[in-house]
Amino acid sequence: MTTLSLVVPCYNEEETIKPFFEETNKVLKEMNLEQDTEFIFVDDGSKDKTLEILKELSAKEPTVHYISFSRNFGKEAALYAGLNKARGKYTAIMDADLQDPPALLPQMKESIEKDGFDCAATRRVDRKNEPPIRSFFARMFYKIMAKASNIEVVDGARDFRLMTRKYVDAILSLTEKNRFTKGIFPWVGFKTKWFEYENIERIAGATKWSFWTLFLYSIDGIIGFSTKPLAFSAISGILSMLISFIIIVALVIRKLMYVDCAIEGWASTICIMLFLAGLQLFAIGIIGIYLSKIYIEIKQRPIYIISEEN
């Protein structure tokens, strides 16, 4: 067993892999772990020269290992595959773009060894240089998660964390296909120490996370760790029925009291009908998302397929 395993998911990261390796190795030298660390790069079906660079690097460096998927399965699958292959006493997850500062590794390791923590995690304290609308929705997501689920998802939490062997084994014991790692981390429990740092720009390339992919990812997180959306749809239906009943009673009373009263308001009636129809579709949509997740799980397809590895 090596002391440290570094799991690094990669998707079109040809410009960042070598700088990441060099920068991280500098820190590992200071920790006297340069030869006692394994790098596990997971190529998530990249379309650039990521795999070629990983092969070159692994040919020169015995500590570098790589896994290449048959296609793009997503970051969650890459993380699971890397953790599955990790054999270190401690395992860290890091992004190749150096937005996760390797300089924090010594402090993180010390918190586990000396302070008795099972995990040392990181979070960004700001969102500098991020589009305002993206920052707004990110903060809203964390607030919704805090109220909709019974797990604590820390605002600004990164995947960058250092974990003990038992913590990693606990994560691997959850074999669900619809994975939301930011929720899985707190769900398994254990003692976690948080390290804060300011947002760091990518050293090269562009982010692979668009607003739309982040939005879908956030829905996966809410659906995966909460059943409250189902309760919300049911409550919305009950409230709509009560409001409709009150309106019907009011109209009947009005007609009885004023016999010649013509009931008007076709435009408002149509608006109410459209509102209720939209509410029904919204509720059906929520149920449909839950059913789709069940459908994917029961097919028991593998989380990823490996094309090649060293």
Backbone hydrogen bonds in HBPLUS format (Angstrom, degrees):
<---DONOR---> <-ACCEPTOR-->    atom                        ^
c    i                          cat <-CA-CA->   ^        H-A-AA   ^      H-
h    n   atom  resd res      DA  || num        DHA   H-A  angle D-A-AA Bond
n    s   type  num  typ     dist DA aas  dist angle  dist       angle   num
A0089-LYS N   A0002-THR O   2.81 MM  87  6.31 142.8  1.95 146.0 156.3     1
A0090-TYR N   A0003-THR O   2.87 MM  87  6.07 148.5  1.97 145.5 155.4     2
A0004-LEU N   A0036-ASP O   3.32 MM  32  6.65 163.4  2.35 155.2 158.4     3
A0038-GLU N   A0004-LEU O   2.92 MM  34  6.45 156.2  1.98 156.3 163.5     4
A0005-SER N   A0090-TYR O   2.87 MM  85  6.31 148.8  1.97 147.8 158.1     5
A0092-ALA N   A0005-SER O   2.77 MM  87  6.19 162.9  1.80 166.2 171.8     6
A0006-LEU N   A0038-GLU O   2.83 MM  32  6.19 164.6  1.85 166.4 169.0     7
A0040-ILE N   A0006-LEU O   2.75 MM  34  5.87 173.5  1.76 163.9 161.6     8
A0007-VAL N   A0092-ALA O   2.78 MM  85  6.09 169.7  1.79 172.2 171.0     9
A0094-MET N   A0007-VAL O   3.00 MM  87  6.27 164.1  2.03 164.9 165.7    10
A0008-VAL N   A0040-ILE O   2.88 MM  32  6.05 170.2  1.89 149.4 149.7    11
A0042-VAL N   A0008-VAL O   2.96 MM  34  6.11 163.0  1.99 139.5 142.2    12
A0010-CYS N   A0042-VAL O   2.77 MM  32  5.70 155.4  1.83 161.8 153.2    13
A0044-ASP N   A0010-CYS O   2.80 MM  34  5.89 175.8  1.80 172.9 174.1    14
A0016-THR N   A0013-GLU O   3.14 MM   3  5.43 147.2  2.25 108.0 117.3    15
A0017-ILE N   A0013-GLU O   3.31 MM   4  6.25 146.7  2.43 165.4 168.1    16
A0020-PHE N   A0016-THR O   2.94 MM   4  5.95 156.6  1.99 153.6 161.0    17
A0021-PHE N   A0017-ILE O   2.93 MM   4  6.16 160.8  1.97 152.0 157.2    18
A0022-GLU N   A0018-LYS O   2.94 MM   4  6.16 167.4  1.96 159.5 162.3    19
A0023-GLU N   A0019-PRO O   2.95 MM   4  6.03 167.0  1.97 149.1 153.0    20
A0024-THR N   A0020-PHE O   2.92 MM   4  5.98 162.6  1.95 151.3 156.6    21
A0025-ASN N   A0021-PHE O   2.91 MM   4  5.95 153.0  1.99 143.3 151.2    22
A0026-LYS N   A0022-GLU O   3.18 MM   4  6.42 143.1  2.33 142.3 150.7    23
A0028-LEU N   A0024-THR O   2.95 MM   4  6.28 156.3  2.01 149.7 157.2    24
A0029-LYS N   A0025-ASN O   2.90 MM   4  6.09 147.0  2.01 145.1 152.6    25
A0030-GLU N   A0026-LYS O   3.31 MM   4  6.65 155.3  2.38 141.7 147.0    26
A0031-MET N   A0027-VAL O   3.09 MM   4  6.41 135.9  2.29 139.5 152.2    27
A0033-LEU N   A0028-LEU O   2.82 MM   5  5.02 174.6  1.82 153.2 151.9    28
A0032-ASN N   A0029-LYS O   3.00 MM   3  4.91 157.4  2.06 101.9 109.0    29
A0036-ASP N   A0033-LEU O   3.05 MM   3  4.82 140.7  2.21  95.3 107.2    30
A0039-PHE N   A0063-THR O   2.79 MM  24  5.99 167.8  1.80 155.9 160.1    31
A0065-HIS N   A0039-PHE O   2.78 MM  26  5.83 156.9  1.83 156.7 164.3    32
A0041-PHE N   A0065-HIS O   2.94 MM  24  6.26 165.0  1.96 157.8 153.1    33
A0067-ILE N   A0041-PHE O   2.86 MM  26  6.32 145.4  1.98 159.0 168.3    34
A0043-ASP N   A0067-ILE O   2.66 MM  24  5.96 158.7  1.70 175.5 172.7    35
A0069-PHE N   A0043-ASP O   2.94 MM  26  6.19 170.4  1.95 174.6 172.3    36
A0053-ILE N   A0049-LYS O   3.01 MM   4  6.24 163.5  2.04 160.7 164.7    37
A0054-LEU N   A0050-THR O   3.00 MM   4  6.25 154.3  2.07 148.9 156.4    38
A0055-LYS N   A0051-LEU O   2.94 MM   4  6.20 151.9  2.02 148.8 156.1    39
A0056-GLU N   A0052-GLU O   3.00 MM   4  6.28 157.2  2.06 147.5 153.6    40
A0057-LEU N   A0053-ILE O   2.90 MM   4  6.08 165.1  1.93 151.0 155.2    41
A0058-SER N   A0054-LEU O   2.90 MM   4  6.00 159.8  1.94 145.7 151.3    42
A0059-ALA N   A0055-LYS O   3.04 MM   4  6.14 140.5  2.20 139.6 149.4    43
A0060-LYS N   A0056-GLU O   3.29 MM   4  6.62 138.5  2.48 141.3 151.2    44
A0060-LYS N   A0057-LEU O   3.18 MM   3  5.31 131.8  2.43  97.6 109.8    45
A0061-GLU N   A0057-LEU O   2.80 MM   4  5.90 154.1  1.87 152.5 161.1    46
A0064-VAL N   A0061-GLU O   3.16 MM   3  5.66 167.5  2.18 117.2 121.1    47
A0310-ASN N   A0066-TYR O   3.32 MM 244  6.03 151.2  2.41 151.0 156.1    48
A0068-SER N   A0308-GLU O   2.80 MM 240  5.33 149.7  1.89 170.3 178.4    49
A0307-SER N   A0068-SER O   2.65 MM 239  5.58 156.9  1.70 150.7 159.1    50
A0308-GLU N   A0068-SER O   3.31 MM 240  5.33 156.6  2.37 135.5 141.1    51
A0070-SER N   A0305-ILE O   2.95 MM 235  5.85 151.4  2.04 153.2 153.7    52
A0078-ALA N   A0074-GLY O   3.14 MM   4  6.47 154.6  2.21 146.8 154.6    53
A0079-LEU N   A0075-LYS O   2.85 MM   4  6.11 157.8  1.90 156.1 161.0    54
A0080-TYR N   A0076-GLU O   3.08 MM   4  6.31 161.2  2.11 145.9 150.9    55
A0081-ALA N   A0077-ALA O   2.90 MM   4  6.12 160.1  1.94 150.0 155.4    56
A0082-GLY N   A0078-ALA O   2.95 MM   4  6.12 162.5  1.99 148.5 153.4    57
A0083-LEU N   A0079-LEU O   2.95 MM   4  6.14 163.8  1.97 152.7 156.9    58
A0084-ASN N   A0080-TYR O   2.93 MM   4  6.04 145.8  2.04 141.7 151.6    59
A0085-LYS N   A0081-ALA O   3.15 MM   4  6.43 137.3  2.34 142.0 152.0    60
A0085-LYS N   A0082-GLY O   3.18 MM   3  5.24 130.9  2.43  96.4 108.6    61
A0086-ALA N   A0082-GLY O   3.02 MM   4  6.16 130.2  2.27 142.0 155.9    62
A0091-THR N   A0163-MET O   2.89 MM  72  5.21 158.5  1.94 145.4 152.5    63
A0163-MET N   A0091-THR O   2.72 MM  72  5.21 158.1  1.77 145.4 153.1    64
A0093-ILE N   A0161-ARG O   3.04 MM  68  5.65 148.9  2.14 150.8 160.1    65
A0203-ILE N   A0097-ASP O   3.27 MM 106  5.90 154.6  2.34 144.5 152.1    66
A0104-LEU N   A0101-PRO O   3.18 MM   3  6.04 173.6  2.19 124.8 126.8    67
A0105-LEU N   A0102-PRO O   2.93 MM   3  5.56 163.5  1.96 122.8 128.0    68
A0108-MET N   A0104-LEU O   3.00 MM   4  6.19 158.4  2.05 157.8 164.7    69
A0109-LYS N   A0105-LEU O   2.89 MM   4  6.05 162.4  1.92 158.2 162.0    70
A0110-GLU N   A0106-PRO O   3.00 MM   4  6.16 154.9  2.06 144.1 151.3    71
A0111-SER N   A0107-GLN O   3.01 MM   4  6.23 150.1  2.10 144.3 151.5    72
A0112-ILE N   A0108-MET O   3.34 MM   4  6.64 141.6  2.50 140.3 149.1    73
A0112-ILE N   A0109-LYS O   3.22 MM   3  5.31 129.4  2.49  96.2 108.8    74
A0113-GLU N   A0109-LYS O   2.97 MM   4  6.24 168.6  1.99 155.2 158.4    75
A0114-LYS N   A0110-GLU O   2.82 MM   4  5.63 166.3  1.84 150.0 154.6    76
A0115-ASP N   A0111-SER O   3.23 MM   4  4.95 133.4  2.46 104.2 117.0    77
A0117-PHE N   A0111-SER O   3.46 MM   6  6.23 168.9  2.48 139.5 138.5    78
A0118-ASP N   A0191-LYS O   2.94 MM  73  5.32 148.1  2.04 134.3 144.3    79
A0164-THR N   A0118-ASP O   3.07 MM  46  5.52 147.1  2.18 166.0 160.6    80
A0119-CYS N   A0191-LYS O   3.13 MM  72  6.42 134.7  2.34 157.9 162.4    81
A0193-LYS N   A0119-CYS O   2.93 MM  74  6.41 157.8  1.98 155.8 160.6    82
A0120-ALA N   A0162-LEU O   2.83 MM  42  5.09 161.6  1.86 151.3 157.6    83
A0162-LEU N   A0120-ALA O   2.82 MM  42  5.09 156.7  1.88 144.2 150.7    84
A0121-ALA N   A0193-LYS O   2.80 MM  72  6.08 153.4  1.87 157.8 166.5    85
A0195-PHE N   A0121-ALA O   2.78 MM  74  6.13 144.7  1.90 145.3 157.0    86
A0158-ARG N   A0122-THR O   2.97 MM  36  5.72 169.1  1.99 148.8 146.3    87
A0123-ARG N   A0195-PHE O   2.97 MM  72  6.35 147.2  2.08 156.0 158.4    88
A0197-TYR N   A0123-ARG O   3.18 MM  74  6.59 147.1  2.29 156.7 162.6    89
A0124-ARG N   A0156-GLY O   2.82 MM  32  4.88 157.2  1.87 134.1 133.0    90
A0125-VAL N   A0197-TYR O   3.08 MM  72  5.95 152.9  2.15 137.9 143.9    91
A0130-GLU N   A0127-ARG O   3.20 MM   3  5.65 144.4  2.33 138.1 134.7    92
A0134-ARG N   A0131-PRO O   3.03 MM   3  5.34 121.6  2.38 106.3 120.9    93
A0135-SER N   A0131-PRO O   3.04 MM   4  6.37 157.3  2.09 156.3 163.5    94
A0136-PHE N   A0132-PRO O   2.88 MM   4  6.11 158.1  1.93 151.1 157.2    95
A0137-PHE N   A0133-ILE O   3.10 MM   4  6.30 168.9  2.12 147.8 149.7    96
A0138-ALA N   A0134-ARG O   2.96 MM   4  6.08 148.7  2.06 143.1 152.5    97
A0139-ARG N   A0135-SER O   3.00 MM   4  6.24 160.6  2.04 151.2 155.1    98
A0140-MET N   A0136-PHE O   2.99 MM   4  6.25 156.2  2.04 147.7 155.1    99
A0141-PHE N   A0137-PHE O   2.89 MM   4  6.05 149.4  1.98 142.0 149.7   100
A0142-TYR N   A0138-ALA O   3.19 MM   4  6.55 159.0  2.24 149.1 152.8   101
A0143-LYS N   A0139-ARG O   3.10 MM   4  6.38 152.4  2.18 146.3 154.0   102
A0144-ILE N   A0140-MET O   2.90 MM   4  6.14 158.2  1.95 151.8 157.7   103
A0145-MET N   A0141-PHE O   2.86 MM   4  6.08 163.9  1.88 155.6 160.2   104
A0146-ALA N   A0142-TYR O   3.03 MM   4  6.14 150.0  2.12 138.4 146.1   105
A0147-LYS N   A0143-LYS O   3.22 MM   4  6.50 144.8  2.35 141.4 149.5   106
A0147-LYS N   A0144-ILE O   3.14 MM   3  5.27 124.7  2.46  97.6 111.1   107
A0148-ALA N   A0144-ILE O   2.70 MM   4  5.76 153.4  1.77 156.4 165.3   108
A0149-SER N   A0145-MET O   3.08 MM   4  5.61 152.5  2.15 139.1 142.6   109
A0157-ALA N   A0154-VAL O   3.06 MM   3  5.39 150.6  2.14 137.9 134.2   110
A0168-VAL N   A0164-THR O   3.10 MM   4  6.43 160.1  2.14 152.7 157.4   111
A0169-ASP N   A0165-ARG O   2.91 MM   4  6.17 163.0  1.94 153.3 158.3   112
A0170-ALA N   A0166-LYS O   3.03 MM   4  6.13 146.2  2.14 136.1 144.5   113
A0171-ILE N   A0167-TYR O   3.13 MM   4  6.47 152.0  2.21 145.3 152.3   114
A0172-LEU N   A0168-VAL O   2.94 MM   4  6.25 160.0  1.98 154.8 160.4   115
A0173-SER N   A0169-ASP O   3.05 MM   4  6.18 128.1  2.33 135.9 148.5   116
A0173-SER N   A0170-ALA O   3.28 MM   3  5.16 135.5  2.49  91.0 103.0   117
A0174-LEU N   A0171-ILE O   3.13 MM   3  5.66 157.8  2.18 111.1 117.7   118
A0179-ARG N   A0177-LYS O   3.07 MM   2  5.64 120.0  2.45 108.5  92.2   119
A0183-GLY N   A0180-PHE O   2.90 MM   3  5.56 146.7  2.01 117.7 127.5   120
A0184-ILE N   A0180-PHE O   2.99 MM   4  6.25 147.8  2.09 142.1 151.9   121
A0185-PHE N   A0181-THR O   2.92 MM   4  6.02 166.5  1.94 161.9 160.8   122
A0187-TRP N   A0183-GLY O   3.10 MM   4  6.14 147.3  2.22 141.8 151.8   123
A0188-VAL N   A0184-ILE O   3.12 MM   4  6.29 156.2  2.18 161.6 161.6   124
A0189-GLY N   A0186-PRO O   3.13 MM   3  5.25 141.5  2.29  99.4 110.7   125
A0214-LEU N   A0210-SER O   3.02 MM   4  6.22 159.7  2.06 152.2 157.8   126
A0215-PHE N   A0211-PHE O   2.92 MM   4  6.11 147.7  2.03 142.4 151.8   127
A0216-LEU N   A0212-TRP O   2.99 MM   4  6.30 161.6  2.03 153.4 156.9   128
A0217-TYR N   A0213-THR O   2.90 MM   4  6.03 150.8  1.99 140.3 149.3   129
A0218-SER N   A0214-LEU O   2.87 MM   4  6.09 149.2  1.97 144.1 151.8   130
A0219-ILE N   A0215-PHE O   3.09 MM   4  6.43 149.2  2.19 144.1 152.1   131
A0220-ASP N   A0216-LEU O   3.02 MM   4  6.35 155.9  2.08 146.5 152.8   132
A0221-GLY N   A0217-TYR O   3.04 MM   4  6.36 149.0  2.14 142.6 151.1   133
A0222-ILE N   A0218-SER O   3.00 MM   4  6.33 158.7  2.05 150.3 154.6   134
A0223-ILE N   A0219-ILE O   2.87 MM   4  6.03 173.5  1.88 159.7 161.8   135
A0224-GLY N   A0220-ASP O   2.79 MM   4  5.70 151.2  1.88 141.3 150.2   136
A0225-PHE N   A0221-GLY O   3.26 MM   4  6.28 134.1  2.48 138.9 147.2   137
A0230-LEU N   A0227-THR O   3.12 MM   3  5.64 133.4  2.35 110.7 121.4   138
A0231-ALA N   A0227-THR O   3.43 MM   4  6.89 154.8  2.50 143.3 150.1   139
A0232-PHE N   A0228-LYS O   2.78 MM   4  6.03 153.8  1.85 155.1 163.1   140
A0233-SER N   A0229-PRO O   3.02 MM   4  6.26 154.1  2.09 143.3 148.7   141
A0234-ALA N   A0230-LEU O   3.07 MM   4  6.35 154.8  2.14 146.0 152.9   142
A0235-ILE N   A0231-ALA O   2.89 MM   4  6.11 163.7  1.92 153.0 157.3   143
A0236-SER N   A0232-PHE O   2.89 MM   4  6.04 156.7  1.94 147.4 154.2   144
A0237-GLY N   A0233-SER O   3.10 MM   4  6.28 150.0  2.20 139.3 146.5   145
A0238-ILE N   A0234-ALA O   3.04 MM   4  6.39 155.9  2.10 149.0 155.2   146
A0239-LEU N   A0235-ILE O   2.92 MM   4  6.16 165.7  1.94 155.6 159.0   147
A0240-SER N   A0236-SER O   2.98 MM   4  6.14 156.2  2.04 143.6 150.4   148
A0241-MET N   A0237-GLY O   3.03 MM   4  6.27 154.3  2.10 145.2 151.8   149
A0242-LEU N   A0238-ILE O   3.00 MM   4  6.31 158.1  2.05 150.7 156.5   150
A0243-ILE N   A0239-LEU O   2.92 MM   4  6.15 165.5  1.94 154.8 158.3   151
A0244-SER N   A0240-SER O   2.92 MM   4  6.05 160.7  1.95 146.9 152.7   152
A0245-PHE N   A0241-MET O   2.88 MM   4  6.07 156.6  1.94 148.1 154.6   153
A0246-ILE N   A0242-LEU O   2.94 MM   4  6.20 159.5  1.99 150.6 155.7   154
A0247-ILE N   A0243-ILE O   2.99 MM   4  6.25 158.6  2.04 149.4 155.2   155
A0248-ILE N   A0244-SER O   2.94 MM   4  6.20 158.2  1.99 149.9 155.7   156
A0249-VAL N   A0245-PHE O   2.97 MM   4  6.20 164.8  1.99 152.8 156.4   157
A0250-ALA N   A0246-ILE O   2.96 MM   4  6.16 159.3  2.00 147.2 153.1   158
A0251-LEU N   A0247-ILE O   2.95 MM   4  6.20 153.2  2.02 148.4 155.5   159
A0252-VAL N   A0248-ILE O   2.96 MM   4  6.22 157.1  2.01 151.9 158.0   160
A0253-ILE N   A0249-VAL O   2.96 MM   4  6.19 166.2  1.98 154.6 158.1   161
A0254-ARG N   A0250-ALA O   2.96 MM   4  6.09 157.0  2.02 142.9 149.9   162
A0255-LYS N   A0251-LEU O   2.96 MM   4  6.15 152.9  2.03 143.7 150.7   163
A0256-LEU N   A0252-VAL O   2.94 MM   4  6.22 156.3  2.00 151.2 157.6   164
A0257-MET N   A0253-ILE O   2.93 MM   4  6.09 155.6  1.99 150.8 157.2   165
A0258-TYR N   A0254-ARG O   2.95 MM   4  5.98 151.6  2.03 143.8 151.6   166
A0261-CYS N   A0258-TYR O   2.94 MM   3  5.24 160.2  1.98 116.0 120.5   167
A0269-THR N   A0265-GLY O   2.97 MM   4  6.16 151.2  2.05 145.0 153.7   168
A0270-ILE N   A0266-TRP O   2.94 MM   4  6.20 160.4  1.98 152.2 156.1   169
A0271-CYS N   A0267-ALA O   3.03 MM   4  6.32 157.8  2.08 147.1 153.4   170
A0272-ILE N   A0268-SER O   2.93 MM   4  6.19 156.7  1.99 147.9 153.7   171
A0273-MET N   A0269-THR O   2.90 MM   4  6.18 158.7  1.95 150.5 156.7   172
A0274-LEU N   A0270-ILE O   2.88 MM   4  6.14 160.9  1.91 153.1 157.9   173
A0275-PHE N   A0271-CYS O   2.88 MM   4  6.09 153.9  1.95 145.4 153.2   174
A0276-LEU N   A0272-ILE O   2.90 MM   4  6.16 165.0  1.92 154.0 157.1   175
A0277-ALA N   A0273-MET O   2.87 MM   4  6.06 155.5  1.93 147.0 154.5   176
A0278-GLY N   A0274-LEU O   2.86 MM   4  6.04 156.9  1.91 146.3 152.5   177
A0279-LEU N   A0275-PHE O   2.88 MM   4  6.16 150.2  1.97 145.9 154.8   178
A0280-GLN N   A0276-LEU O   2.91 MM   4  6.17 153.7  1.98 146.5 153.0   179
A0281-LEU N   A0277-ALA O   2.98 MM   4  6.27 161.7  2.01 149.9 154.5   180
A0282-PHE N   A0278-GLY O   2.87 MM   4  6.05 151.8  1.95 144.2 152.6   181
A0283-ALA N   A0279-LEU O   2.96 MM   4  6.22 159.3  2.01 147.9 152.7   182
A0284-ILE N   A0280-GLN O   2.86 MM   4  6.12 162.2  1.89 152.7 158.0   183
A0285-GLY N   A0281-LEU O   2.77 MM   4  5.91 148.9  1.86 143.0 152.3   184
A0286-ILE N   A0282-PHE O   3.03 MM   4  6.37 151.6  2.11 147.2 153.6   185
A0287-ILE N   A0283-ALA O   3.12 MM   4  6.44 165.7  2.14 151.4 154.5   186
A0288-GLY N   A0284-ILE O   2.76 MM   4  5.96 152.2  1.83 145.9 155.1   187
A0289-ILE N   A0285-GLY O   2.94 MM   4  6.22 148.7  2.04 147.7 154.5   188
A0290-TYR N   A0286-ILE O   3.22 MM   4  6.57 163.1  2.25 151.0 154.5   189
A0291-LEU N   A0287-ILE O   2.91 MM   4  6.20 159.4  1.95 151.6 157.9   190
A0292-SER N   A0288-GLY O   2.84 MM   4  6.04 150.6  1.92 145.5 153.7   191
A0293-LYS N   A0289-ILE O   3.06 MM   4  6.36 151.1  2.15 147.6 154.5   192
A0294-ILE N   A0290-TYR O   3.07 MM   4  6.41 156.4  2.13 148.3 154.6   193
A0295-TYR N   A0291-LEU O   2.85 MM   4  6.08 157.2  1.90 149.8 156.4   194
A0296-ILE N   A0292-SER O   3.00 MM   4  6.27 154.6  2.07 145.2 150.8   195
A0297-GLU N   A0293-LYS O   3.03 MM   4  6.25 158.3  2.07 147.0 153.0   196
A0298-ILE N   A0294-ILE O   2.96 MM   4  6.16 165.2  1.98 159.6 162.0   197
A0300-GLN N   A0297-GLU O   3.13 MM   3  5.68 155.5  2.19 113.0 120.2   198
